[in-house]
Amino acid sequence: MWSTLSPQWQCVFEQAVRAFREGNIPIGAALFDENGGLVAADRNRINNDSRTRKIKGLNRRLSHAEINVLRLLDTSEYDPESLTLYTTMEPCPMCMGTALMSNIRHIRYAALDPYCGMTHLAQSEPYYMSKQIDCCHEGGEAEQFQLAMQCITELRSLSDGKSDIVYRQFKSYAPKAAAAAERLYNNSTFAKLENELCADELYDFIISEIRI
């Protein structure tokens, strides 16, 4: 449950829950120094950028959590190679490449992304391998919570006529998280609860639903 998460994971999941409530993809990310101190934190903003940031030429599709965090990094103050990037979801091709080119060498992700996760590049592509990127998959309940939120988000997008290809990948990889997501999606009180509960309460609520 929430109390078993490290402060680093609590930080990024707080960001993920904020993204979830704002109608974005529920992913949070943060950079921490060698002592575990927070350097920068942010979340996915692909939808609220389109609503609130009327900047000419802004490509909201690039507003992924990891990209937003890496943009905040002041390299005159921090050596990127000494920092660890925490993210609630395995980085996609864009985020993995940006982390590499930002000289990030340590990546921690809670949930594997069976659809477009790209951490395998660190062990398969010569250029990535030359940088000796340290990638670590947290898994466990943290992964189940993340994938349940992802599945709820995907189910909501299906009602708008979007493809179910991502949802099917998540459901195949994490059937219990998907089953819990389906129950919550069909629960008329959940939409209210998700906006009333704090991040720690929402985390424990969804984990309890997954355990059923």
N, CA, C and O of each residue as an XYZ file, in Angstrom:
848
protein
N       0.843     -1.196      0.000
C       0.000      0.000      0.000
C       0.885      1.257      0.000
O       2.110      1.152     -0.072
N       0.269      2.436      0.081
C       0.994      3.701     -0.044
C       2.134      3.824      0.958
O       3.206      4.323      0.614
N       1.917      3.377      2.192
C       2.921      3.541      3.235
C       4.196      2.756      2.959
O       5.236      3.036      3.555
N       4.128      1.774      2.062
C       5.314      0.972      1.750
C       6.146      1.577      0.622
O       7.254      1.114      0.351
N       5.615      2.617     -0.041
C       6.346      3.253     -1.133
C       7.436      4.169     -0.581
O       7.258      4.796      0.464
N       8.557      4.241     -1.282
C       9.614      5.177     -0.909
C       9.144      6.602     -1.200
O       8.208      6.791     -1.977
N       9.777      7.608     -0.589
C       9.398      8.997     -0.889
C       9.485      9.325     -2.376
O       8.697     10.119     -2.889
N      10.443      8.713     -3.065
C      10.585      8.964     -4.503
C       9.354      8.470     -5.275
O       8.828      9.170     -6.141
N       8.909      7.257     -4.947
C       7.736      6.726     -5.638
C       6.475      7.483     -5.241
O       5.598      7.699     -6.078
N       6.373      7.882     -4.002
C       5.217      8.683     -3.587
C       5.157      9.985     -4.378
O       4.081     10.425     -4.781
N       6.301     10.589     -4.595
C       6.369     11.852     -5.335
C       5.847     11.678     -6.767
O       5.015     12.460     -7.226
N       6.334     10.658     -7.462
C       5.931     10.515     -8.864
C       4.481     10.049     -8.987
O       3.799     10.403     -9.948
N       4.008      9.265     -8.032
C       2.606      8.852     -8.098
C       1.663     10.004     -7.748
O       0.542     10.058     -8.254
N       2.094     10.904     -6.909
C       1.297     12.120     -6.673
C       1.139     12.899     -7.973
O       0.065     13.421     -8.269
N       2.218     12.972     -8.743
C       2.149     13.641    -10.039
C       1.237     12.883    -11.005
O       0.467     13.494    -11.746
N       1.326     11.560    -10.992
C       0.490     10.748    -11.881
C      -0.989     10.930    -11.572
O      -1.814     11.019    -12.482
N      -1.321     10.983    -10.288
C      -2.717     11.174     -9.892
C      -3.201     12.559    -10.323
O      -4.343     12.707    -10.759
N      -2.353     13.558    -10.206
C      -2.736     14.899    -10.672
C      -3.013     14.891    -12.178
O      -3.981     15.493    -12.641
N      -2.156     14.204    -12.934
C      -2.378     14.103    -14.378
C      -3.696     13.392    -14.669
O      -4.449     13.811    -15.549
N      -3.973     12.330    -13.943
C      -5.199     11.552    -14.085
C      -6.425     12.440    -13.884
O      -7.375     12.388    -14.665
N      -6.394     13.247    -12.841
C      -7.530     14.112    -12.522
C      -7.686     15.253    -13.522
O      -8.782     15.783    -13.700
N      -6.612     15.622    -14.161
C      -6.663     16.697    -15.151
C      -7.065     16.200    -16.533
O      -7.151     16.984    -17.477
N      -7.312     14.888    -16.652
C      -7.720     14.327    -17.932
C      -6.573     14.004    -18.856
O      -6.768     13.848    -20.061
N      -5.369     13.902    -18.302
C      -4.186     13.541    -19.076
C      -3.854     12.065    -18.875
O      -4.480     11.391    -18.056
N      -2.889     11.572    -19.608
C      -2.400     10.220    -19.371
C      -1.769     10.210    -17.976
O      -0.935     11.066    -17.680
N      -2.144      9.264    -17.119
C      -1.715      9.307    -15.711
C      -0.277      8.854    -15.474
O      -0.031      7.773    -14.938
N       0.658      9.693    -15.880
C       2.076      9.381    -15.687
C       2.752     10.550    -14.995
O       2.570     11.706    -15.379
N       3.538     10.237    -13.967
C       4.324     11.240    -13.273
C       5.791     10.877    -13.335
O       6.140      9.702    -13.451
N       6.658     11.883    -13.258
C       8.104     11.637    -13.315
C       8.825     12.654    -12.446
O       8.302     13.733    -12.169
N      10.022     12.302    -12.022
C      10.818     13.215    -11.201
C      12.290     12.830    -11.294
O      12.637     11.681    -11.565
N      13.139     13.815    -11.063
C      14.583     13.606    -10.984
C      15.024     13.763     -9.540
O      14.595     14.681     -8.842
N      15.896     12.845     -9.096
C      16.428     12.899     -7.736
C      17.949     12.843     -7.783
O      18.536     12.209     -8.660
N      18.581     13.523     -6.816
C      20.039     13.511     -6.764
C      20.539     12.259     -6.043
O      19.754     11.392     -5.659
N      21.846     12.183     -5.867
C      22.459     10.984     -5.282
C      22.026     10.737     -3.851
O      22.108      9.608     -3.366
N      21.562     11.782     -3.162
C      21.124     11.651     -1.779
C      19.609     11.476     -1.664
O      19.057     11.492     -0.564
N      18.948     11.311     -2.801
C      17.507     11.143     -2.790
C      16.742     12.442     -2.736
O      15.526     12.442     -2.545
N      17.444     13.557     -2.904
C      16.791     14.863     -2.887
C      16.092     15.166     -4.194
O      16.609     14.859     -5.268
N      14.929     15.763     -4.106
C      14.153     16.084     -5.296
C      14.788     17.236     -6.066
O      15.094     18.284     -5.499
N      14.980     17.027     -7.362
C      15.532     18.055     -8.244
C      14.416     18.702     -9.058
O      14.366     19.926     -9.178
N      13.525     17.891     -9.614
C      12.411     18.413    -10.417
C      11.354     17.324    -10.538
O      11.676     16.136    -10.556
N      10.085     17.733    -10.620
C       8.985     16.797    -10.773
C       7.933     17.400    -11.692
O       7.705     18.609    -11.681
N       7.302     16.558    -12.478
C       6.219     17.028    -13.347
C       5.412     15.815    -13.784
O       5.640     14.697    -13.323
N       4.469     16.057    -14.677
C       3.522     15.019    -15.072
C       3.150     15.191    -16.534
O       3.496     16.187    -17.169
N       2.443     14.205    -17.050
C       1.932     14.293    -18.410
C       0.924     15.434    -18.493
O       0.064     15.578    -17.625
N       1.039     16.252    -19.555
C       0.178     17.425    -19.711
C      -0.376     17.532    -21.133
O      -0.687     18.631    -21.592
N      -0.502     16.416    -21.824
C      -0.838     16.508    -23.247
C      -2.211     17.110    -23.509
O      -2.446     17.674    -24.577
N      -3.120     16.995    -22.546
C      -4.457     17.553    -22.753
C      -4.641     18.920    -22.124
O      -5.268     19.791    -22.728
N      -4.109     19.135    -20.918
C      -4.333     20.465    -20.352
C      -3.452     21.518    -21.016
O      -3.724     22.712    -20.884
N      -2.402     21.105    -21.727
C      -1.671     22.065    -22.553
C      -2.582     22.612    -23.647
O      -2.529     23.796    -23.978
N      -3.414     21.738    -24.201
C      -4.289     22.187    -25.285
C      -5.381     23.103    -24.776
O      -5.934     23.893    -25.542
N      -5.706     23.010    -23.474
C      -6.769     23.836    -22.921
C      -6.263     25.142    -22.328
O      -6.936     26.169    -22.406
N      -5.064     25.098    -21.731
C      -4.647     26.256    -20.939
C      -3.411     26.976    -21.456
O      -3.150     28.108    -21.048
N      -2.646     26.353    -22.341
C      -1.422     26.995    -22.815
C      -1.567     27.306    -24.300
O      -1.251     26.476    -25.153
N      -2.041     28.494    -24.595
C      -2.268     28.897    -25.984
C      -0.983     29.496    -26.563
O      -0.891     30.698    -26.810
N      -0.007     28.629    -26.768
C       1.280     29.059    -27.292
C       1.384     28.630    -28.746
O       1.254     27.445    -29.055
N       1.612     29.564    -29.623
C       1.706     29.248    -31.038
C       2.835     28.249    -31.282
O       3.966     28.438    -30.834
N       2.503     27.198    -31.994
C       3.508     26.203    -32.334
C       3.716     25.132    -31.275
O       4.542     24.238    -31.464
N       2.977     25.201    -30.150
C       3.134     24.194    -29.108
C       2.572     22.855    -29.566
O       1.391     22.758    -29.897
N       3.407     21.827    -29.588
C       2.967     20.482    -29.936
C       2.673     19.749    -28.638
O       3.580     19.220    -27.996
N       1.403     19.720    -28.253
C       1.026     19.148    -26.967
C       1.332     17.660    -26.874
O       1.444     17.123    -25.772
N       1.471     16.978    -28.024
C       1.760     15.548    -28.003
C       3.141     15.251    -27.418
O       3.440     14.110    -27.067
N       3.978     16.283    -27.316
C       5.322     16.104    -26.753
C       5.357     16.317    -25.245
O       6.410     16.160    -24.627
N       4.223     16.673    -24.641
C       4.210     17.018    -23.219
C       4.099     15.788    -22.320
O       3.224     15.709    -21.457
N       4.995     14.836    -22.537
C       5.056     13.647    -21.689
C       5.724     14.006    -20.361
O       6.483     14.971    -20.279
N       5.436     13.228    -19.337
C       5.960     13.522    -18.001
C       7.486     13.620    -17.988
O       8.047     14.566    -17.437
N       8.154     12.635    -18.599
C       9.615     12.619    -18.570
C      10.205     13.805    -19.328
O      11.188     14.404    -18.892
N       9.597     14.135    -20.461
C      10.074     15.274    -21.250
C       9.933     16.555    -20.442
O      10.848     17.378    -20.412
N       8.786     16.726    -19.785
C       8.560     17.937    -18.996
C       9.572     18.072    -17.860
O      10.042     19.171    -17.567
N       9.903     16.950    -17.224
C      10.889     16.983    -16.136
C      12.276     17.322    -16.666
O      12.984     18.144    -16.086
N      12.660     16.691    -17.763
C      13.994     16.927    -18.308
C      14.165     18.361    -18.793
O      15.275     18.893    -18.780
N      13.075     18.986    -19.220
C      13.130     20.394    -19.604
C      13.414     21.293    -18.396
O      13.984     22.375    -18.540
N      13.018     20.842    -17.223
C      13.197     21.643    -16.004
C      14.610     21.552    -15.433
O      14.988     22.355    -14.580
N      15.386     20.579    -15.898
C      16.708     20.341    -15.325
C      17.685     21.458    -15.671
O      17.888     21.779    -16.842
N      18.282     22.040    -14.651
C      19.316     23.062    -14.821
C      20.673     22.359    -14.813
O      21.183     22.000    -13.752
N      21.251     22.164    -15.990
C      22.507     21.421    -16.093
C      23.709     22.230    -15.616
O      24.809     21.692    -15.487
N      23.505     23.512    -15.358
C      24.599     24.298    -14.780
C      24.728     24.032    -13.284
O      25.744     24.347    -12.665
N      23.678     23.447    -12.721
C      23.672     23.157    -11.284
C      23.844     21.678    -10.982
O      24.400     21.312     -9.946
N      23.368     20.829    -11.883
C      23.412     19.384    -11.647
C      24.092     18.656    -12.798
O      23.940     19.022    -13.963
N      24.843     17.620    -12.449
C      25.416     16.718    -13.436
C      24.357     15.655    -13.743
O      24.038     14.856    -12.863
N      23.806     15.618    -14.950
C      22.736     14.656    -15.255
C      23.120     13.205    -14.989
O      22.271     12.389    -14.629
N      24.398     12.887    -15.166
C      24.811     11.497    -14.978
C      24.681     11.045    -13.531
O      24.637      9.844    -13.262
N      24.618     11.985    -12.601
C      24.509     11.637    -11.186
C      23.055     11.520    -10.723
O      22.792     11.107     -9.593
N      22.124     11.880    -11.584
C      20.716     11.915    -11.208
C      19.997     10.621    -11.593
O      20.442      9.879    -12.469
N      18.884     10.374    -10.922
C      18.044      9.225    -11.245
C      16.669      9.731    -11.660
O      16.042     10.525    -10.960
N      16.219      9.254    -12.811
C      14.888      9.581    -13.312
C      13.915      8.509    -12.850
O      14.056      7.338    -13.201
N      12.929      8.916    -12.062
C      11.845      8.034    -11.650
C      10.622      8.360    -12.496
O      10.302      9.530    -12.704
N       9.940      7.332    -12.981
C       8.717      7.534    -13.746
C       7.753      6.405    -13.451
O       8.175      5.270    -13.227
N       6.460      6.703    -13.447
C       5.485      5.681    -13.105
C       5.273      4.678    -14.234
O       4.721      3.601    -14.013
N       5.713      5.032    -15.450
C       5.516      4.140    -16.606
C       6.819      4.045    -17.399
O       7.553      5.025    -17.526
N       7.088      2.881    -17.916
C       8.276      2.687    -18.739
C       8.326      3.732    -19.855
O       7.327      3.936    -20.546
N       9.460      4.390    -20.042
C       9.563      5.441    -21.064
C       9.274      4.939    -22.477
O       9.651      3.831    -22.857
N       8.600      5.786    -23.232
C       8.292      5.510    -24.637
C       9.524      5.817    -25.492
O      10.543      6.233    -24.941
N       9.473      5.631    -26.807
C      10.645      5.919    -27.644
C      11.155      7.345    -27.496
O      12.363      7.566    -27.404
N      10.239      8.321    -27.473
C      10.655      9.714    -27.352
C      11.316      9.990    -26.008
O      12.363     10.635    -25.946
N      10.701      9.498    -24.929
C      11.222      9.786    -23.595
C      12.526      9.049    -23.318
O      13.417      9.577    -22.653
N      12.631      7.826    -23.832
C      13.874      7.075    -23.654
C      15.016      7.770    -24.390
O      16.113      7.916    -23.852
N      14.752      8.193    -25.611
C      15.783      8.886    -26.373
C      16.168     10.208    -25.754
O      17.347     10.565    -25.737
N      15.189     10.946    -25.243
C      15.483     12.236    -24.617
C      16.288     12.055    -23.345
O      17.195     12.839    -23.067
N      15.964     11.024    -22.567
C      16.738     10.750    -21.353
C      18.187     10.447    -21.713
O      19.112     10.940    -21.069
N      18.375      9.628    -22.751
C      19.728      9.288    -23.196
C      20.498     10.542    -23.608
O      21.628     10.754    -23.169
N      19.878     11.376    -24.456
C      20.554     12.556    -24.963
C      20.717     13.646    -23.899
O      21.482     14.593    -24.080
N      19.979     13.495    -22.776
C      20.136     14.422    -21.650
C      21.230     13.956    -20.698
O      21.491     14.601    -19.682
N      21.869     12.836    -21.027
C      22.925     12.241    -20.197
C      22.417     11.652    -18.892
O      23.176     11.532    -17.930
N      21.134     11.280    -18.845
C      20.610     10.549    -17.696
C      21.107      9.117    -17.794
O      21.026      8.496    -18.853
N      21.619      8.597    -16.696
C      22.191      7.253    -16.721
C      21.473      6.283    -15.782
O      21.792      5.094    -15.760
N      20.509      6.780    -15.010
C      19.776      5.918    -14.075
C      18.285      6.160    -14.240
O      17.813      7.287    -14.085
N      17.544      5.105    -14.556
C      16.105      5.211    -14.780
C      15.389      4.148    -13.946
O      15.754      2.973    -13.971
N      14.371      4.578    -13.213
C      13.525      3.681    -12.434
C      12.088      3.854    -12.913
O      11.586      4.978    -12.941
N      11.422      2.783    -13.286
C      10.040      2.895    -13.739
C       9.184      1.871    -13.013
O       9.600      0.731    -12.809
N       7.977      2.291    -12.622
C       7.108      1.426    -11.827
C       6.495      0.323    -12.668
O       6.509     -0.844    -12.278
N       5.948      0.698    -13.844
C       5.206     -0.269    -14.655
C       5.833     -0.461    -16.023
O       6.255      0.495    -16.674
N       5.884     -1.692    -16.435
C       6.302     -2.003    -17.801
C       5.192     -1.582    -18.760
O       4.009     -1.768    -18.474
N       5.581     -1.021    -19.888
C       4.615     -0.644    -20.920
C       4.703     -1.670    -22.047
O       5.632     -1.627    -22.854
N       3.737     -2.593    -22.106
C       3.816     -3.652    -23.124
C       3.529     -3.161    -24.538
O       3.725     -3.899    -25.503
N       3.070     -1.929    -24.663
C       2.727     -1.397    -25.980
C       3.888     -0.631    -26.609
O       4.262     -0.891    -27.753
N       4.462      0.322    -25.852
C       5.531      1.127    -26.472
C       6.711      1.408    -25.541
O       7.454      2.365    -25.757
N       6.886      0.587    -24.514
C       8.042      0.758    -23.635
C       9.344      0.470    -24.356
O       9.423     -0.450    -25.171
N      10.374      1.265    -24.052
C      11.619      1.159    -24.820
C      12.880      0.994    -23.970
O      13.978      1.256    -24.461
N      12.758      0.573    -22.725
C      13.979      0.414    -21.932
C      14.848     -0.733    -22.429
O      16.034     -0.797    -22.105
N      14.267     -1.641    -23.215
C      15.071     -2.747    -23.753
C      16.187     -2.239    -24.665
O      17.156     -2.954    -24.922
N      16.049     -1.003    -25.153
C      17.102     -0.447    -26.008
C      18.435     -0.356    -25.272
O      19.500     -0.425    -25.885
N      18.365     -0.200    -23.948
C      19.594     -0.077    -23.155
C      20.432     -1.347    -23.213
O      21.631     -1.320    -22.937
N      19.787     -2.475    -23.576
C      20.493     -3.747    -23.638
C      20.612     -4.304    -25.055
O      21.202     -5.365    -25.263
N      20.046     -3.580    -26.034
C      20.027     -4.150    -27.384
C      20.622     -3.256    -28.470
O      21.048     -3.752    -29.513
N      20.656     -1.943    -28.235
C      21.161     -1.022    -29.244
C      22.573     -0.549    -28.887
O      22.798     -0.077    -27.773
N      23.519     -0.669    -29.810
C      24.916     -0.351    -29.505
C      25.129      1.034    -28.887
O      25.896      1.173    -27.934
N      24.460      2.054    -29.419
C      24.686      3.405    -28.883
C      24.190      3.505    -27.449
O      24.875      4.061    -26.591
N      23.001      2.970    -27.183
C      22.477      2.957    -25.814
C      23.401      2.149    -24.903
O      23.707      2.568    -23.787
N      23.836      1.007    -25.384
C      24.684      0.141    -24.568
C      25.996      0.822    -24.210
O      26.544      0.593    -23.132
N      26.505      1.664    -25.117
C      27.767      2.362    -24.854
C      27.634      3.367    -23.712
O      28.627      3.726    -23.079
N      26.420      3.816    -23.451
C      26.184      4.785    -22.379
C      25.960      4.120    -21.029
O      25.910      4.794    -20.000
N      25.825      2.795    -21.033
C      25.667      2.010    -19.803
C      24.538      2.557    -18.925
O      24.733      2.864    -17.749
N      23.363      2.668    -19.525
C      22.200      3.161    -18.793
C      21.677      2.078    -17.854
O      21.473      0.931    -18.252
N      21.468      2.466    -16.616
C      20.974      1.571    -15.574
C      19.455      1.725    -15.496
O      18.964      2.745    -15.013
N      18.701      0.715    -15.970
C      17.239      0.751    -15.945
C      16.723     -0.297    -14.961
O      17.188     -1.437    -14.961
N      15.767      0.089    -14.129
C      15.242     -0.829    -13.114
C      13.718     -0.754    -13.088
O      13.136      0.321    -12.949
N      13.092     -1.909    -13.223
C      11.631     -2.047    -13.212
C      11.183     -2.357    -11.783
O      11.590     -3.369    -11.213
N      10.345     -1.488    -11.201
C       9.885     -1.663     -9.826
C       8.895     -2.815     -9.714
O       9.072     -3.690     -8.867
N       7.861     -2.836    -10.544
C       6.877     -3.913    -10.514
C       6.008     -3.885     -9.265
O       5.846     -2.842     -8.632
N       5.449     -5.048     -8.915
C       4.641     -5.183     -7.706
C       3.361     -4.363     -7.739
O       2.799     -4.105     -8.803
N       2.910     -3.958     -6.559
C       1.664     -3.205     -6.461
C       1.757     -1.843     -7.134
O       0.763     -1.331     -7.648
N       2.943     -1.262     -7.131
C       3.117      0.031     -7.796
C       2.791     -0.108     -9.281
O       2.137      0.759     -9.860
N       3.243     -1.188     -9.887
C       2.945     -1.438    -11.290
C       1.455     -1.661    -11.504
O       0.874     -1.128    -12.450
N       0.833     -2.450    -10.626
C      -0.588     -2.740    -10.763
C      -1.435     -1.479    -10.657
O      -2.396     -1.306    -11.407
N      -1.080     -0.602     -9.730
C      -1.809      0.663     -9.591
C      -1.679      1.501    -10.850
O      -2.667      2.032    -11.358
N      -0.460      1.615    -11.349
C      -0.232      2.415    -12.550
C      -1.032      1.880    -13.733
O      -1.661      2.649    -14.461
N      -1.010      0.578    -13.923
C      -1.698     -0.003    -15.067
C      -3.221      0.065    -14.908
O      -3.942      0.151    -15.902
N      -3.711      0.029    -13.672
C      -5.151      0.213    -13.455
C      -5.564      1.618    -13.880
O      -6.585      1.797    -14.544
N      -4.762      2.620    -13.493
C      -5.074      3.993    -13.916
C      -4.991      4.127    -15.434
O      -5.820      4.790    -16.057
N      -3.982      3.490    -16.016
C      -3.840      3.535    -17.472
C      -5.063      2.905    -18.148
O      -5.573      3.429    -19.138
N      -5.525      1.774    -17.601
C      -6.663      1.084    -18.195
C      -7.941      1.918    -18.079
O      -8.736      1.959    -19.018
N      -8.145      2.580    -16.943
C      -9.310      3.452    -16.797
C      -9.263      4.561    -17.846
O     -10.276      4.884    -18.467
N      -8.092      5.131    -18.033
C      -7.920      6.191    -19.026
C      -8.225      5.680    -20.428
O      -8.889      6.356    -21.214
N      -7.732      4.473    -20.734
C      -7.987      3.894    -22.055
C      -9.463      3.579    -22.248
O     -10.003      3.794    -23.334
N     -10.123      3.073    -21.212
C     -11.552      2.780    -21.313
C     -12.347      4.056    -21.595
O     -13.304      4.036    -22.368
N     -11.956      5.144    -20.978
C     -12.631      6.415    -21.223
C     -12.407      6.878    -22.660
O     -13.296      7.469    -23.274
N     -11.232      6.613    -23.185
C     -10.956      7.034    -24.564
C     -11.733      6.197    -25.569
O     -12.055      6.668    -26.660
N     -12.036      4.948    -25.200
C     -12.802      4.082    -26.108
C     -14.201      4.645    -26.333
O     -14.776      4.485    -27.409
N     -14.742      5.301    -25.313
C     -16.076      5.885    -25.458
C     -16.066      7.038    -26.457
O     -17.116      7.451    -26.948
N     -14.869      7.555    -26.754
C     -14.728      8.620    -27.761
C     -14.401      8.058    -29.136
O     -14.105      8.804    -30.069
N     -14.456      6.734    -29.251
C     -14.243      6.100    -30.543
C     -12.805      5.779    -30.876
O     -12.505      5.447    -32.023
N     -11.897      5.867    -29.906
C     -10.498      5.576    -30.181
C     -10.250      4.067    -30.223
O     -11.057      3.281    -29.726
N      -9.139      3.680    -30.814
C      -8.778      2.272    -30.947
C      -8.544      1.633    -29.580
O      -8.124      2.295    -28.631
N      -8.829      0.317    -29.499
C      -8.616     -0.403    -28.241
C      -7.287     -1.142    -28.209
O      -7.065     -1.962    -27.319
N      -6.405     -0.872    -29.155
C      -5.157     -1.636    -29.242
C      -4.294     -1.501    -27.986
O      -3.702     -2.480    -27.533
N      -4.218     -0.284    -27.420
C      -3.403     -0.091    -26.211
C      -4.049     -0.808    -25.040
O      -3.374     -1.495    -24.274
N      -5.361     -0.646    -24.904
C      -6.061     -1.298    -23.794
C      -5.885     -2.813    -23.851
O      -5.666     -3.443    -22.816
N      -5.976     -3.400    -25.020
C      -5.823     -4.849    -25.150
C      -4.440     -5.309    -24.728
O      -4.289     -6.379    -24.139
N      -3.431     -4.505    -25.027
C      -2.060     -4.834    -24.602
C      -1.942     -4.795    -23.083
O      -1.353     -5.690    -22.476
N      -2.506     -3.752    -22.470
C      -2.462     -3.643    -21.006
C      -3.223     -4.801    -20.355
O      -2.750     -5.395    -19.386
N      -4.400     -5.114    -20.893
C      -5.232     -6.172    -20.315
C      -4.543     -7.522    -20.407
O      -4.630     -8.326    -19.478
N      -3.861     -7.780    -21.515
C      -3.146     -9.042    -21.677
C      -2.000     -9.155    -20.682
O      -1.750    -10.226    -20.129
N      -1.301     -8.039    -20.457
C      -0.143     -8.060    -19.555
C      -0.556     -8.062    -18.088
O       0.071     -8.738    -17.272
N      -1.601     -7.316    -17.743
C      -2.003     -7.162    -16.338
C      -3.513     -7.353    -16.203
O      -4.237     -6.379    -15.995
N      -4.000     -8.588    -16.317
C      -5.440     -8.840    -16.298
C      -6.140     -8.408    -15.015
O      -7.281     -7.949    -15.066
N      -5.475     -8.545    -13.856
C      -6.122     -8.151    -12.603
C      -6.286     -6.638    -12.526
O      -7.313     -6.146    -12.060
N      -5.288     -5.909    -12.978
C      -5.393     -4.448    -12.990
C      -6.485     -4.016    -13.955
O      -7.237     -3.085    -13.667
N      -6.576     -4.690    -15.108
C      -7.596     -4.350    -16.097
C      -8.995     -4.671    -15.573
O      -9.934     -3.907    -15.795
N      -9.133     -5.803    -14.877
C     -10.436     -6.170    -14.322
C     -10.886     -5.142    -13.287
O     -12.053     -4.750    -13.260
N      -9.957     -4.708    -12.437
C     -10.289     -3.680    -11.449
C     -10.664     -2.382    -12.144
O     -11.599     -1.697    -11.731
N      -9.937     -2.047    -13.198
C     -10.228     -0.824    -13.948
C     -11.628     -0.865    -14.546
O     -12.343      0.137    -14.531
N     -12.018     -2.020    -15.070
C     -13.343     -2.156    -15.667
C     -14.438     -1.972    -14.611
O     -15.456     -1.331    -14.870
N     -14.220     -2.537    -13.423
C     -15.206     -2.365    -12.351
C     -15.321     -0.899    -11.940
O     -16.421     -0.383    -11.746
N     -14.176     -0.239    -11.811
C     -14.186      1.161    -11.397
C     -14.768      2.057    -12.484
O     -15.484      3.013    -12.185
N     -14.469      1.757    -13.718
C     -14.990      2.545    -14.837
C     -16.517      2.482    -14.883
O     -17.183      3.456    -15.235
N     -17.052      1.325    -14.523
C     -18.494      1.129    -14.553
C     -19.177      1.499    -13.236
O     -20.395      1.372    -13.107
N     -18.394      1.956    -12.262
C     -18.931      2.346    -10.957
C     -19.267      3.837    -10.995
O     -18.376      4.670    -11.162
N     -20.518      4.166    -10.845
C     -20.958      5.557    -10.987
C     -20.403      6.484     -9.911
O     -20.384      7.703    -10.083
N     -19.951      5.902     -8.801
C     -19.421      6.746     -7.719
C     -17.925      7.006     -7.854
O     -17.386      7.882     -7.178
N     -17.243      6.243     -8.730
C     -15.789      6.377     -8.792
C     -15.350      7.743     -9.310
O     -14.375      8.304     -8.811
N     -16.052      8.284    -10.298
C     -15.685      9.594    -10.851
C     -15.667     10.659     -9.762
O     -14.842     11.572     -9.791
N     -16.579     10.537     -8.804
C     -16.613     11.481     -7.688
C     -15.477     11.207     -6.706
O     -14.801     12.127     -6.246
N     -15.282      9.936     -6.394
C     -14.245      9.561     -5.439
C     -12.850      9.958     -5.906
O     -12.033     10.419     -5.109
N     -12.576      9.779     -7.195
C     -11.223     10.036     -7.683
C     -10.827     11.491     -7.507
O      -9.639     11.805     -7.425
N     -11.807     12.380     -7.448
C     -11.509     13.796     -7.263
C     -11.543     14.226     -5.806
O     -11.105     15.326     -5.470
N     -12.059     13.370     -4.946
C     -12.135     13.697     -3.524
C     -10.990     13.108     -2.713
O     -10.560     13.688     -1.716
N     -10.503     11.955     -3.147
C      -9.460     11.265     -2.395
C      -8.083     11.863     -2.658
O      -7.769     12.253     -3.782
N      -7.270     11.929     -1.614
C      -5.867     12.320     -1.785
C      -5.146     11.202     -2.533
O      -5.667     10.092     -2.651
N      -3.945     11.495     -3.040
C      -3.205     10.497     -3.818
C      -2.997      9.213     -3.030
O      -3.149      8.121     -3.576
N      -2.651      9.332     -1.751
C      -2.417      8.124     -0.959
C      -3.698      7.319     -0.772
O      -3.671      6.089     -0.798
N      -4.831      8.017     -0.583
C      -6.110      7.338     -0.416
C      -6.555      6.667     -1.710
O      -7.075      5.551     -1.693
N      -6.347      7.350     -2.829
C      -6.716      6.774     -4.125
C      -5.863      5.546     -4.425
O      -6.361      4.541     -4.931
N      -4.588      5.637     -4.111
C      -3.681      4.508     -4.323
C      -4.178      3.291     -3.551
O      -4.318      2.208     -4.119
N      -4.445      3.464     -2.256
C      -4.885      2.339     -1.431
C      -6.251      1.820     -1.873
O      -6.510      0.617     -1.819
N      -7.118      2.726     -2.309
C      -8.451      2.329     -2.776
C      -8.337      1.429     -4.008
O      -8.977      0.379     -4.074
N      -7.527      1.837     -4.978
C      -7.392      1.052     -6.210
C      -6.653     -0.260     -5.955
O      -7.007     -1.288     -6.531
N      -5.638     -0.235     -5.103
C      -4.939     -1.479     -4.771
C      -5.895     -2.455     -4.105
O      -5.849     -3.651     -4.390
N      -6.759     -1.969     -3.224
C      -7.740     -2.837     -2.579
C      -8.681     -3.464     -3.606
O      -9.070     -4.626     -3.483
N      -9.039     -2.675     -4.623
C      -9.919     -3.171     -5.689
C      -9.194     -4.234     -6.514
O      -9.810     -5.211     -6.940
N      -7.911     -4.055     -6.740
C      -7.133     -5.033     -7.512
C      -7.018     -6.347     -6.756
O      -6.997     -7.417     -7.365
N      -6.944     -6.271     -5.430
C      -6.781     -7.469     -4.613
C      -8.024     -8.341     -4.528
O      -7.947     -9.489     -4.092
N      -9.165     -7.809     -4.940
C     -10.429     -8.575     -4.854
C     -10.350     -9.838     -5.712
O     -11.309    -10.607     -5.768
